Amino acid sequence: MNNSIDTNSLLVQLRTMAQDAGIPPSEASVGDVGAAGESVEFSKILENSLQAVSNRGGEAKELRESFEAGNPNVELADVMIAAQKARISFEALSQVRNKMVNAYQEIMRMSL
């Protein structure tokens, strides 16, 4: 039984989930060198993704509060769509976290 992690497959899955969550693809991939010669850090990409999911949730909350306050410019359909986008983004982020935890646990189980 092969217990190795296929990093390319994992990266493709993570990018697909991020795209499905509405997180725009970064200009450079993890480990790539940016235009100024600096490398792009995974932690920065993760931080940006967390911020995007948080912003999406905040936007959904603002739309809901505007609708509840009786703002005639906010439609119920827009509120529901924003809420679903926020939920899906959060679920995708949770799946990314689960994949990262599983990868970490598998690495920790590897014998040296």
C-alpha positions in Angstrom: 0.0 0.0 0.0 1.4 3.4 -1.0 0.9 6.0 1.6 2.6 8.9 -0.3 0.8 12.2 -1.0 0.6 13.2 -4.6 1.3 17.0 -4.2 0.2 17.9 -7.7 -3.1 16.2 -7.3 -3.6 17.9 -3.9 -2.8 21.3 -5.4 -5.2 20.8 -8.3 -7.9 19.8 -5.8 -7.3 22.8 -3.6 -7.3 25.2 -6.6 -10.5 23.7 -7.8 -12.2 24.1 -4.4 -11.0 27.7 -4.1 -12.3 28.5 -7.6 -15.7 26.9 -6.7 -15.7 29.0 -3.6 -15.4 32.1 -5.6 -11.8 32.8 -4.5 -10.0 34.4 -7.4 -6.8 32.5 -8.5 -3.6 34.1 -7.4 -1.3 35.5 -10.0 1.5 33.1 -8.8 1.3 29.6 -7.4 2.7 28.4 -4.1 6.5 28.2 -4.5 6.5 30.2 -7.7 8.7 33.3 -7.9 6.8 36.6 -8.3 7.7 39.4 -10.7 9.9 41.1 -8.2 11.8 37.9 -7.5 10.2 37.1 -4.2 8.6 33.8 -3.6 4.9 33.6 -2.9 4.2 32.2 0.6 1.5 29.6 1.3 0.6 31.5 4.5 -0.1 34.7 2.5 -2.3 32.8 0.0 -4.2 31.2 2.9 -4.6 34.5 4.7 -6.0 36.1 1.5 -8.4 33.1 1.1 -9.6 33.5 4.7 -10.1 37.2 4.2 -12.1 36.6 1.0 -14.4 34.1 2.8 -14.8 36.5 5.6 -15.7 39.4 3.3 -18.2 37.3 1.5 -19.9 36.5 4.8 -19.9 40.2 5.7 -21.5 41.2 2.5 -24.2 38.6 3.0 -24.8 39.9 6.5 -25.0 43.5 5.2 -27.5 42.6 2.5 -29.6 40.7 5.0 -29.7 43.6 7.5 -30.6 46.0 4.7 -33.4 43.8 3.6 -34.7 43.4 7.2 -34.5 47.2 7.6 -36.8 47.6 4.6 -34.4 48.9 2.0 -36.4 48.9 -1.2 -33.2 48.5 -3.3 -32.4 45.0 -1.8 -34.3 42.0 -3.2 -34.9 38.8 -1.3 -33.3 36.8 -4.1 -30.1 38.8 -3.8 -30.0 38.2 -0.1 -30.5 34.5 -0.5 -27.9 34.2 -3.3 -25.3 36.1 -1.2 -26.1 33.9 1.8 -25.6 30.7 -0.3 -22.4 32.0 -1.8 -21.1 32.7 1.8 -22.1 29.3 2.9 -20.5 27.5 0.0 -17.3 29.6 0.4 -17.2 28.6 4.1 -17.8 24.9 3.3 -15.0 24.9 0.7 -12.7 26.5 3.1 -13.6 23.9 5.7 -12.8 21.2 3.1 -9.4 22.8 2.4 -8.7 22.8 6.2 -9.7 19.1 6.4 -7.4 18.2 3.5 -4.5 20.1 5.2 -5.1 18.4 8.5 -5.2 15.0 6.8 -2.0 15.7 4.9 -0.3 16.9 8.1 -1.4 13.7 10.0 -0.2 11.5 7.2 3.2 13.3 7.2 3.4 12.8 10.9 2.7 9.1 10.5 5.6 8.7 8.1 8.6 6.9 9.5 12.0 8.5 9.1 
